[in-house]
Amino acid sequence: MTTQVEREHDERYRAISARDTRFDGQFVTAVRSTGIYCRPSCPARTPKPENVTFYPTSAAAHEAGYRACKRCLPEAAPGSPAWNLRGDAAARAMRLIAAGVVEQEGVPGLAGRLGYSPRHLTRLLTAELGAGPLALARAHRAHTARMLLVGTDLPISEVAFSAGFASIRQCNETIREVFEMTPGQLRARRRGHIAEAPGIIDLLLPHRTPMDASGIFAWMAARALPGMEVATENSFGRHLRMPGGPAHLEVRQTPDGTLRLRVRVTRLGDLAPLVSTARRLFDLDADPTAIDQALSAHRELAPLVAAIPGIRVPGAADPHEMLIRAMVGQQITVVAARTALTTLTEQLGERTADGGLLFPTMVAIAEHGAEVLRGPAARIRAITGAAAALASGDLVLTVGDDATEQRARLLAMPGIGPWTADYVRMRVIGDPDVFLPGDVAMRAGAAAAGLPGEARPLTDWAARIAPWRSYLTAHLWRAAPVRTSRTATTKTLSKESS
């Protein structure tokens, strides 16, 4: 009888035999006869099955003694969708590592966030992913360094610190170990010349296709806060706080369909977490082919998927900000919430050196939000209370949270109901299986698509879409009819503003 391990090996071998780009970033192929590891779509001759070992991460392959292929550069692939699809400790650790927690807090800080001792976390990740937290963080730094070396003209010294390395020597040694090339040799392999404005770093954002870029840019445009965010039909930019100081990011789609990220940071060490933030904002590690196939298998959804292939679920730039934006937007239209949030940001936010606006700190909202916010007193108390809890650390909200625990913490707060808790989980963690039966616009979209329009029967019907109900929600938002009443003057994609 064929075992699960053997079946998985055969499935992955068929993927590399077909050079299927859909699997790039989901695993790497290590070849014993050559000592290298590749992405599944590597154009080199397919190795014999007995010479192949598949690893979930490049760090695991490197720990096993393999080096990266110089031809296909597996580190240049999009990230794995598994870290959002899975909710276990390993997936949460990968999200936090990408967010720069190891560089900022070390392995003890990462372990503490996950509720483990450093030793136990190392054992867990090694057993699950083939590499411990230090090796996984080093692989992430190597990927960032490669991206900067081939995508910018930054001096190698600046590349080292931008990627999160503690020293230039550490960067050089890691590049040699992973790629069997010096940083200079790796840079020499790039195509063309990259020019940047002073202080600006411009990078390619790999992603799987299809990609509904116009839809996500439209989402951002409807919710952009003047002075802090700027959105057009093919770009989105915003100011935000990073550990090293204010930063600015802009994601734009080029005429050939690629996405590029332009960033400006106060501290170079914030660059790698900022790239991860941009990827979460635009859901760039999603597997759109798998999602579209799963949704379009249902007769009612096939027309929606055909009309909008590659739909994405927007992420969050900052978890704390996301909660406040969702709470302000509860039970009101997108336009009304945007107006309230604009006033809040203009009056309590901080100005950057170039005149941009930063979203208010949680301390500022806790202390002065009641002076700015308008509406029912109970709702204002709930918002300022949540901000105070976030500021003090009594309420924890991060990209690495356990989904169930995060939801329970939010629901325990006054003024936060199931819609807000689930919506925040969808946006902050990137959970692909969130459904919002209380969302009026989503139910209107469901009715327009021929699905049940009431919460309970719609929830029962949506159960068959697991684990992709967040993407079902996104399609139903887009299917919502245009409303022209005084209370909803634009196409309502959801009830909130962010």
RODO-2510 file (C-alpha; in nm, 4 decimals, decimal comma):
residues 498
     n   res          X          Y          Z
     1     m     0,0000     0,0000     0,0000
     2     t     0,1292     0,3454    -0,0919
     3     t     0,1969     0,5656     0,2098
     4     q     0,1082     0,9336     0,2445
     5     v     0,4777     1,0247     0,2209
     6     e     0,5148     0,8271    -0,1009
     7     r     0,2015     0,9844    -0,2499
     8     e     0,3267     1,3322    -0,1655
     9     h     0,6659     1,2518    -0,3181
    10     d     0,4992     1,1292    -0,6384
    11     e     0,2754     1,4369    -0,6606
    12     r     0,5690     1,6727    -0,6173
    13     y     0,7796     1,4768    -0,8644
    14     r     0,5025     1,5136    -1,1242
    15     a     0,5039     1,8893    -1,0537
    16     i     0,8785     1,9236    -1,1155
    17     s     0,8576     1,6990    -1,4230
    18     a     0,5995     1,9407    -1,5643
    19     r     0,8043     2,2413    -1,4445
    20     d     0,4820     2,3736    -1,2947
    21     t     0,5340     2,7324    -1,1800
    22     r     0,2272     2,7122    -0,9529
    23     f     0,4357     2,5213    -0,6998
    24     d     0,7269     2,7679    -0,6892
    25     g     0,7706     2,8807    -0,3295
    26     q     0,5655     2,5937    -0,1887
    27     f     0,8587     2,3531    -0,1636
    28     v     1,2127     2,3102    -0,2962
    29     t     1,3698     2,0141    -0,4724
    30     a     1,7084     1,8946    -0,3437
    31     v     1,9116     1,6775    -0,5812
    32     r     2,1624     1,4441    -0,4170
    33     s     2,3668     1,3911    -0,7334
    34     t     2,4409     1,7637    -0,7731
    35     g     2,4138     1,8938    -0,4150
    36     i     2,1815     2,1774    -0,5168
    37     y     1,8186     2,2658    -0,4479
    38     c     1,5811     2,4186    -0,7022
    39     r     1,2360     2,5630    -0,7381
    40     p     0,9826     2,3211    -0,8953
    41     s     0,9867     2,5023    -1,2309
    42     c     1,3660     2,4912    -1,2739
    43     p     1,4422     2,4516    -1,6471
    44     a     1,7291     2,2084    -1,5836
    45     r     1,6862     1,8428    -1,6764
    46     t     1,4534     1,6625    -1,4363
    47     p     1,6577     1,4455    -1,1972
    48     k     1,5803     1,0812    -1,1344
    49     p     1,3162     1,0286    -0,8631
    50     e     1,5560     0,8335    -0,6440
    51     n     1,7944     1,1312    -0,6374
    52     v     1,5334     1,3798    -0,5195
    53     t     1,4352     1,4972    -0,1710
    54     f     1,1658     1,7594    -0,1221
    55     y     1,1924     2,0165     0,1570
    56     p     0,9267     2,2610     0,2781
    57     t     1,1741     2,5502     0,3003
    58     s     1,5047     2,6491     0,1467
    59     a     1,6446     2,6731     0,4999
    60     a     1,5800     2,3018     0,5479
    61     a     1,7605     2,2198     0,2232
    62     h     2,0523     2,4380     0,3245
    63     e     2,0707     2,2753     0,6669
    64     a     2,0844     1,9390     0,4917
    65     g     2,3946     2,0535     0,3021
    66     y     2,2503     2,1751    -0,0290
    67     r     2,3115     2,5094    -0,2000
    68     a     2,0723     2,7164    -0,4103
    69     c     2,0565     2,6604    -0,7851
    70     k     2,2252     2,9432    -0,9751
    71     r     1,9957     2,8909    -1,2704
    72     c     1,6485     2,9131    -1,1167
    73     l     1,7321     3,0997    -0,7898
    74     p     1,4648     2,9403    -0,5675
    75     e     1,4813     3,2335    -0,3243
    76     a     1,3306     3,4554    -0,5952
    77     a     1,0012     3,2617    -0,5926
    78     p     0,6861     3,3963    -0,4267
    79     g     0,6355     3,2919    -0,0649
    80     s     0,4466     2,9813     0,0351
    81     p     0,0693     3,0174     0,0817
    82     a     0,0927     2,7487     0,3514
    83     w     0,1865     2,9991     0,6231
    84     n    -0,1579     3,1602     0,5952
    85     l    -0,3477     2,8411     0,5165
    86     r    -0,1991     2,6696     0,8194
    87     g    -0,2606     2,8021     1,1687
    88     d    -0,0127     2,5941     1,3662
    89     a     0,2932     2,7149     1,5538
    90     a     0,5240     2,6558     1,2580
    91     a     0,3133     2,8732     1,0285
    92     r     0,2821     3,1442     1,2921
    93     a     0,6592     3,1351     1,3404
    94     m     0,7174     3,1800     0,9680
    95     r     0,4915     3,4870     0,9603
    96     l     0,6734     3,6387     1,2568
    97     i     1,0174     3,5607     1,1113
    98     a     0,9162     3,7376     0,7890
    99     a     0,8028     4,0337     1,0006
   100     g     1,1557     4,0643     1,1435
   101     v     1,0898     3,9426     1,4988
   102     v     1,4135     3,7429     1,5211
   103     e     1,6195     4,0458     1,4207
   104     q     1,4353     4,2681     1,6703
   105     e     1,3853     4,0320     1,9652
   106     g     1,6003     3,7265     1,8979
   107     v     1,4880     3,3654     1,9207
   108     p     1,3750     3,4120     2,2856
   109     g     1,1404     3,6893     2,1708
   110     l     1,0013     3,4738     1,8912
   111     a     0,9541     3,1799     2,1279
   112     g     0,7857     3,4002     2,3880
   113     r     0,5347     3,5304     2,1346
   114     l     0,4436     3,1728     2,0461
   115     g     0,4267     3,0523     2,4058
   116     y     0,7250     2,8156     2,3919
   117     s     1,0753     2,8002     2,5330
   118     p     1,3505     2,8667     2,2754
   119     r     1,4658     2,5060     2,3006
   120     h     1,1200     2,3608     2,2463
   121     l     1,0507     2,5982     1,9563
   122     t     1,3779     2,4922     1,7910
   123     r     1,2828     2,1253     1,8273
   124     l     0,9332     2,1906     1,6935
   125     l     1,0430     2,3875     1,3869
   126     t     1,3260     2,1460     1,3081
   127     a     1,0858     1,8521     1,3188
   128     e     0,8174     2,0337     1,1174
   129     l     1,0185     2,2431     0,8703
   130     g     1,3632     2,0859     0,8735
   131     a     1,5349     2,3912     1,0239
   132     g     1,5324     2,5856     1,3493
   133     p     1,4390     2,9526     1,3936
   134     l     1,7935     3,0836     1,3461
   135     a     1,8351     2,8927     1,0197
   136     l     1,4919     3,0041     0,8972
   137     a     1,5700     3,3656     0,9824
   138     r     1,9073     3,3395     0,8093
   139     a     1,7412     3,2023     0,4950
   140     h     1,4990     3,4957     0,5023
   141     r     1,7919     3,7386     0,5315
   142     a     1,9676     3,5664     0,2417
   143     h     1,6569     3,6031     0,0285
   144     t     1,6330     3,9745     0,1119
   145     a     2,0025     4,0262     0,0384
   146     r     1,9706     3,8513    -0,2987
   147     m     1,6687     4,0670    -0,3841
   148     l     1,8637     4,3846    -0,3040
   149     l     2,1796     4,2752    -0,4817
   150     v     2,0025     4,2019    -0,8102
   151     g     1,7366     4,4715    -0,7795
   152     t     1,9231     4,7783    -0,6539
   153     d     2,2575     4,9563    -0,6699
   154     l     2,2876     4,9776    -0,2909
   155     p     2,6449     4,9294    -0,1674
   156     i     2,7006     4,5783    -0,0339
   157     s     2,7482     4,7219     0,3155
   158     e     2,3996     4,8723     0,3042
   159     v     2,2582     4,5510     0,1576
   160     a     2,3926     4,3605     0,4589
   161     f     2,2231     4,5804     0,7170
   162     s     1,9037     4,6229     0,5108
   163     a     1,8676     4,2445     0,4997
   164     g     1,9011     4,2225     0,8775
   165     f     2,2556     4,0906     0,9075
   166     a     2,4564     4,1978     1,2111
   167     s     2,7706     4,2567     1,0064
   168     i     2,9010     4,2707     0,6497
   169     r     3,1123     3,9634     0,7174
   170     q     2,8071     3,7639     0,8275
   171     c     2,6260     3,8688     0,5111
   172     n     2,9175     3,7712     0,2861
   173     e     2,9554     3,4308     0,4511
   174     t     2,5834     3,3534     0,4275
   175     i     2,5649     3,4540     0,0604
   176     r     2,8607     3,2279    -0,0179
   177     e     2,7096     2,9365     0,1720
   178     v     2,3613     2,9648     0,0255
   179     f     2,4403     3,0634    -0,3335
   180     e     2,8063     2,9546    -0,3686
   181     m     2,8776     3,3041    -0,4972
   182     t     3,0083     3,6244    -0,3461
   183     p     2,7689     3,9189    -0,3217
   184     g     2,9522     4,0814    -0,6106
   185     q     2,9151     3,7719    -0,8290
   186     l     2,5475     3,7475    -0,7470
   187     r     2,4954     4,1129    -0,8390
   188     a     2,6810     4,0653    -1,1674
   189     r     2,4194     3,8114    -1,2773
   190     r     2,1355     4,0626    -1,2846
   191     r     1,9912     4,1837    -1,6102
   192     g     2,0075     4,5516    -1,6921
   193     h     2,0824     4,8520    -1,4768
   194     i     1,8653     4,9574    -1,1836
   195     a     1,8435     5,3291    -1,1137
   196     e     1,6799     5,4805    -0,8079
   197     a     1,6126     5,8274    -0,6811
   198     p     1,8254     5,9184    -0,3789
   199     g     1,7013     5,7349    -0,0699
   200     i     1,4514     5,5230    -0,2664
   201     i     1,4753     5,1454    -0,2972
   202     d     1,2837     4,9925    -0,5878
   203     l     1,2200     4,6153    -0,5914
   204     l     1,0265     4,3545    -0,7853
   205     l     0,7444     4,1806    -0,5962
   206     p     0,7148     3,8206    -0,7249
   207     h     0,3628     3,6769    -0,7189
   208     r     0,1581     3,4041    -0,8753
   209     t    -0,0833     3,4799    -1,1560
   210     p    -0,3612     3,5534    -1,2250
   211     m    -0,3696     3,8666    -1,0136
   212     d    -0,6705     4,0959    -0,9769
   213     a    -0,4520     4,4016    -0,9271
   214     s    -0,7144     4,6503    -1,0409
   215     g    -0,9585     4,5191    -0,7819
   216     i    -0,7231     4,5502    -0,4887
   217     f    -0,6074     4,8970    -0,5991
   218     a    -0,9743     5,0010    -0,6180
   219     w    -1,0283     4,8637    -0,2677
   220     m    -0,7387     5,0729    -0,1384
   221     a    -0,8563     5,3831    -0,3245
   222     a    -1,2036     5,3663    -0,1672
   223     r    -1,0500     5,3612     0,1812
   224     a    -0,7354     5,5765     0,1452
   225     l    -0,6939     5,8401     0,4159
   226     p    -0,5740     6,1734     0,2687
   227     g    -0,2248     6,2694     0,3766
   228     m    -0,1440     5,9153     0,4894
   229     e    -0,2403     5,7086     0,1852
   230     v    -0,2586     5,7725    -0,1893
   231     a    -0,4200     5,5260    -0,4308
   232     t    -0,4740     5,5268    -0,8071
   233     e    -0,6024     5,2641    -1,0484
   234     n    -0,2572     5,1030    -1,0576
   235     s    -0,0729     5,2127    -0,7424
   236     f    -0,1035     5,2462    -0,3674
   237     g     0,1290     5,4333    -0,1333
   238     r     0,1251     5,5104     0,2374
   239     h     0,3276     5,6297     0,5333
   240     l     0,3657     5,4002     0,8334
   241     r     0,5700     5,3511     1,1472
   242     m     0,8464     5,0970     1,1616
   243     p     1,0693     5,0125     1,4607
   244     g     1,3459     5,2352     1,3224
   245     g     1,1232     5,5318     1,2416
   246     p     0,8774     5,6518     0,9753
   247     a     0,8757     5,4728     0,6408
   248     h     0,6928     5,5023     0,3118
   249     l     0,5946     5,2290     0,0705
   250     e     0,4387     5,2378    -0,2736
   251     v     0,3211     4,9330    -0,4696
   252     r     0,2553     4,9901    -0,8367
   253     q     0,1686     4,7758    -1,1357
   254     t     0,3837     4,8242    -1,4440
   255     p     0,2487     4,8071    -1,8013
   256     d     0,3734     4,4482    -1,8346
   257     g     0,1689     4,3391    -1,5322
   258     t     0,4505     4,3014    -1,2801
   259     l     0,4318     4,4601    -0,9376
   260     r     0,7086     4,6772    -0,8013
   261     l     0,7668     4,8102    -0,4529
   262     r     0,9257     5,1491    -0,3924
   263     v     1,0238     5,2142    -0,0317
   264     r     1,1943     5,4746     0,1810
   265     v     1,3011     5,3839     0,5336
   266     t     1,4583     5,5644     0,8260
   267     r     1,6615     5,2589     0,9273
   268     l     1,7881     5,0066     0,6728
   269     g     1,7050     4,7164     0,9036
   270     d     1,3346     4,7939     0,8554
   271     l     1,3447     4,7116     0,4851
   272     a     1,2878     4,3350     0,5067
   273     p     0,9857     4,3648     0,7406
   274     l     0,8494     4,6396     0,5148
   275     v     0,8696     4,4080     0,2124
   276     s     0,6781     4,1449     0,4120
   277     t     0,4193     4,4089     0,5014
   278     a     0,3695     4,4954     0,1347
   279     r     0,3309     4,1281     0,0470
   280     r     0,0667     4,0831     0,3174
   281     l    -0,1173     4,3984     0,2101
   282     f    -0,1592     4,2647    -0,1427
   283     d    -0,1906     3,8938    -0,0552
   284     l     0,0992     3,8149    -0,2868
   285     d     0,1743     3,4687    -0,1500
   286     a    -0,1736     3,3369    -0,2339
   287     d    -0,2190     3,0442    -0,4726
   288     p    -0,4831     3,1904    -0,7084
   289     t    -0,5037     2,8839    -0,9314
   290     a    -0,5941     2,6551    -0,6420
   291     i    -0,8406     2,9099    -0,5046
   292     d    -1,0089     2,9751    -0,8387
   293     q    -1,0367     2,6040    -0,9143
   294     a    -1,1963     2,5349    -0,5770
   295     l    -1,4476     2,8192    -0,6055
   296     s    -1,5381     2,7719    -0,9715
   297     a    -1,6181     2,4055    -0,9074
   298     h    -1,9472     2,5360    -0,7668
   299     r    -2,1972     2,6349    -1,0328
   300     e    -2,3095     2,9508    -0,8504
   301     l    -1,9553     3,0852    -0,8198
   302     a    -1,8131     2,9933    -1,1603
   303     p    -1,9338     3,3189    -1,3267
   304     l    -1,7834     3,5280    -1,0455
   305     v    -1,4448     3,3587    -1,0770
   306     a    -1,4523     3,3822    -1,4561
   307     a    -1,5195     3,7562    -1,4296
   308     i    -1,2512     3,8183    -1,1655
   309     p    -0,9746     3,5564    -1,1768
   310     g    -0,7024     3,5825    -0,9146
   311     i    -0,9019     3,7842    -0,6608
   312     r    -0,7020     3,8854    -0,3531
   313     v    -0,7980     3,9530     0,0097
   314     p    -0,6290     4,2761     0,1279
   315     g    -0,4070     4,2473     0,4335
   316     a    -0,3160     4,5013     0,6994
   317     a    -0,0159     4,7321     0,7227
   318     d    -0,0345     4,7406     1,1029
   319     p    -0,2462     4,5119     1,3262
   320     h    -0,3259     4,7821     1,5844
   321     e    -0,4304     5,0310     1,3192
   322     m    -0,6422     4,7632     1,1539
   323     l    -0,8441     4,7052     1,4700
   324     i    -0,9141     5,0758     1,5187
   325     r    -1,0152     5,1192     1,1545
   326     a    -1,2491     4,8211     1,1753
   327     m    -1,4074     4,9454     1,4993
   328     v    -1,4591     5,2954     1,3628
   329     g    -1,6180     5,1445     1,0517
   330     q    -1,8636     4,9181     1,2313
   331     q    -2,2244     4,9677     1,1166
   332     i    -2,1486     5,2670     0,8917
   333     t    -2,0677     5,3082     0,5242
   334     v    -1,7221     5,3113     0,3703
   335     v    -1,7547     5,6843     0,2976
   336     a    -1,8619     5,7726     0,6521
   337     a    -1,5857     5,5655     0,8084
   338     r    -1,3258     5,7194     0,5819
   339     t    -1,4392     6,0660     0,6864
   340     a    -1,4175     5,9778     1,0570
   341     l    -1,0768     5,8149     1,0197
   342     t    -0,9449     6,1094     0,8176
   343     t    -1,0418     6,3473     1,0984
   344     l    -0,8865     6,1180     1,3584
   345     t    -0,5603     6,0946     1,1634
   346     e    -0,5389     6,4652     1,0850
   347     q    -0,5956     6,5683     1,4459
   348     l    -0,4027     6,2991     1,6337
   349     g    -0,1553     6,1646     1,3783
   350     e     0,2073     6,2717     1,3513
   351     r     0,3710     6,4461     1,0578
   352     t     0,6739     6,2942     0,8879
   353     a     0,9717     6,4977     0,7728
   354     d     0,8330     6,5084     0,4179
   355     g     0,4902     6,6250     0,5332
   356     g     0,3132     6,2899     0,5278
   357     l     0,0780     6,1674     0,7990
   358     l     0,1191     5,8690     1,0286
   359     f    -0,1817     5,6951     1,1778
   360     p    -0,2241     5,8012     1,5434
   361     t    -0,0496     5,5971     1,8093
   362     m    -0,2650     5,3864     2,0369
   363     v    -0,1629     5,6134     2,3254
   364     a    -0,2890     5,9203     2,1384
   365     i    -0,6220     5,7530     2,0573
   366     a    -0,6643     5,6287     2,4145
   367     e    -0,5967     5,9721     2,5620
   368     h    -0,7592     6,2019     2,3056
   369     g    -0,9831     5,9902     2,0850
   370     a    -1,2946     6,0920     2,2759
   371     e    -1,2250     6,4544     2,1832
   372     v    -1,2197     6,3740     1,8103
   373     l    -1,4483     6,0780     1,7489
   374     r    -1,8188     6,1316     1,6952
   375     g    -2,1054     5,8907     1,7513
   376     p    -2,2562     5,6889     2,0347
   377     a    -2,0659     5,7284     2,3613
   378     a    -2,0473     5,3518     2,4109
   379     r    -1,8776     5,3050     2,0740
   380     i    -1,6252     5,5798     2,1452
   381     r    -1,5457     5,4226     2,4826
   382     a    -1,4971     5,0875     2,3122
   383     i    -1,2518     5,2356     2,0600
   384     t    -1,0478     5,4295     2,3152
   385     g    -1,0571     5,1297     2,5498
   386     a    -0,9223     4,9001     2,2804
   387     a    -0,6474     5,1525     2,2003
   388     a    -0,5522     5,1722     2,5691
   389     a    -0,5380     4,7926     2,5939
   390     l    -0,3180     4,7715     2,2854
   391     a    -0,0903     5,0469     2,4150
   392     s    -0,0461     4,8808     2,7546
   393     g    -0,0018     4,5313     2,6151
   394     d    -0,3149     4,4015     2,7871
   395     l    -0,4485     4,3223     2,4406
   396     v    -0,2048     4,1442     2,2072
   397     l    -0,2624     4,1602     1,8324
   398     t     0,0086     4,0425     1,5890
   399     v     0,0492     3,8672     1,2548
   400     g     0,1682     3,5584     1,4441
   401     d    -0,1360     3,5128     1,6660
   402     d    -0,3210     3,1860     1,6954
   403     a    -0,6506     3,2526     1,5148
   404     t    -0,8771     3,1049     1,7816
   405     e    -0,6981     3,2805     2,0665
   406     q    -0,6946     3,6136     1,8826
   407     r    -1,0675     3,5917     1,8170
   408     a    -1,1385     3,5108     2,1826
   409     r    -0,9249     3,8035     2,3031
   410     l    -1,1036     4,0452     2,0730
   411     l    -1,4512     3,9220     2,1624
   412     a    -1,3678     3,9710     2,5309
   413     m    -1,3241     4,3441     2,4670
   414     p    -1,6270     4,5732     2,5117
   415     g    -1,7766     4,6828     2,1817
   416     i    -1,6107     4,4162     1,9649
   417     g    -1,8500     4,1646     1,8121
   418     p    -1,8067     3,8639     1,5826
   419     w    -1,7964     4,0688     1,2607
   420     t    -1,5086     4,2870     1,3795
   421     a    -1,3131     4,0002     1,5372
   422     d    -1,3425     3,7853     1,2252
   423     y    -1,2736     4,0723     0,9873
   424     v    -0,9567     4,1622     1,1787
   425     r    -0,8494     3,7968     1,1694
   426     m    -0,8963     3,7935     0,7931
   427     r    -0,6905     4,1081     0,7436
   428     v    -0,4191     4,0755     1,0117
   429     i    -0,3369     3,7031     1,0037
   430     g    -0,4332     3,6529     0,6415
   431     d    -0,6617     3,3634     0,7378
   432     p    -0,8043     3,2343     0,4068
   433     d    -1,1102     3,0736     0,5658
   434     v    -1,3014     3,3593     0,7306
   435     f    -1,6697     3,4107     0,6577
   436     l    -1,8719     3,7142     0,7672
   437     p    -2,2426     3,6246     0,7734
   438     g    -2,3231     3,9509     0,9520
   439     d    -2,1904     4,1616     0,6639
   440     v    -2,4842     4,3260     0,4876
   441     a    -2,2968     4,3965     0,1644
   442     m    -2,1700     4,0401     0,1415
   443     r    -2,5201     3,9020     0,1843
   444     a    -2,6442     4,1393    -0,0871
   445     g    -2,3710     4,0079    -0,3160
   446     a    -2,4713     3,6521    -0,2301
   447     a    -2,8329     3,7195    -0,3239
   448     a    -2,7215     3,8794    -0,6511
   449     a    -2,5163     3,5677    -0,7272
   450     g    -2,8100     3,3354    -0,6660
   451     l    -2,7024     3,2226    -0,3197
   452     p    -2,9055     3,2445     0,0018
   453     g    -2,9283     3,6040     0,1207
   454     e    -2,9924     3,5276     0,4872
   455     a    -2,7104     3,4721     0,7343
   456     r    -2,7818     3,1173     0,8526
   457     p    -2,8529     2,9434     0,5194
   458     l    -2,5659     3,1354     0,3574
   459     t    -2,3288     3,0210     0,6319
   460     d    -2,4418     2,6620     0,5825
   461     w    -2,3890     2,6875     0,2062
   462     a    -2,0458     2,8486     0,2460
   463     a    -1,9187     2,5564     0,4580
   464     r    -1,8526     2,3650     0,1349
   465     i    -1,6004     2,6310     0,0270
   466     a    -1,3612     2,5736     0,3195
   467     p    -1,0726     2,6484     0,3451
   468     w    -1,1197     2,9402     0,1014
   469     r    -1,4143     3,1277     0,2533
   470     s    -1,2214     3,4576     0,2768
   471     y    -1,1971     3,4548    -0,1032
   472     l    -1,5657     3,3676    -0,1303
   473     t    -1,6317     3,6716     0,0895
   474     a    -1,4197     3,8895    -0,1397
   475     h    -1,6134     3,7719    -0,4466
   476     l    -1,9479     3,8367    -0,2796
   477     w    -1,8379     4,1871    -0,1794
   478     r    -1,7550     4,2533    -0,5424
   479     a    -2,0906     4,1107    -0,6517
   480     a    -2,2867     4,3457    -0,4243
   481     p    -2,5220     4,5682    -0,6282
   482     v    -2,4525     4,9386    -0,6593
   483     r    -2,6537     5,1197    -0,3951
   484     t    -2,7661     5,4772    -0,4607
   485     s    -2,9523     5,5604    -0,1407
   486     r    -2,8487     5,8472     0,0834
   487     t    -2,6812     5,6060     0,3264
   488     a    -2,4664     5,4316     0,0667
   489     t    -2,3540     5,6442    -0,2226
   490     t    -2,0860     5,4136    -0,3615
   491     k    -2,0621     5,0487    -0,4458
   492     t    -2,0464     4,8906    -0,1034
   493     l    -1,7633     4,6376    -0,0851
   494     s    -1,8043     4,5950     0,2906
   495     k    -1,9341     4,7792     0,5926
   496     e    -1,6047     4,9250     0,7045
   497     s    -1,3370     5,1585     0,5800
   498     s    -0,9992     4,9956     0,5965
***
